[in-house]
């Protein structure tokens, strides 16, 4: 059983309680415009995709959520969002497929975050944007939160702005860090045009 299957019925309530998503900032950093095909890695119940679609009703977008939990994906229930069971370390799409890719508060749950970055680079079109929102585990107060997640969820991977920048550069991205909250940050990677 995928660990998040057991959290699926309560996940959206948890998100509302902790207000993790910053959709306005994400829309701006992704440079949302008409006709984009967007992949959300670890998008779970589709909360972020639904928020973005609600905030940009005049802009036609195509969303795909990739998540290993079929139970999480069963809560998406939106005809504008395609769901695919899978993991970010092996994205089941062809090279240069998506215009934008996002992963929010999910990379630290992957088995190999560096491989997720490499795979995102592969399936992103040249000139495309990959946006990661994560907790900064170089901060002491975040380490306590990650310890709690490790107890309840299991293995947690270390994510810091430095590590993300290094992995992004290794994959081929031109990346930069953007502030988010006191405990979170955005990393924005751009795949250079060929």
Secondary structure, 3 states (H helix, E strand, C coil): CCHHHHHHHHHHHHHHHHCCCCHHHHHHHHCCCCCCEEEEECCCCCHHHHHHHHHCCCCCCEEEEEECCHHHHCCCCCCCEEEEECCHHHCCCCCCCEEEEEEECCHHHCCCHHHHHHHHHHHEEEEEEEEEEEECCCCHHHHHHHHHHHHHHCCCCCCCHHHHHHHHHHHCEEEEEEECCCCEEEEEEEECCC
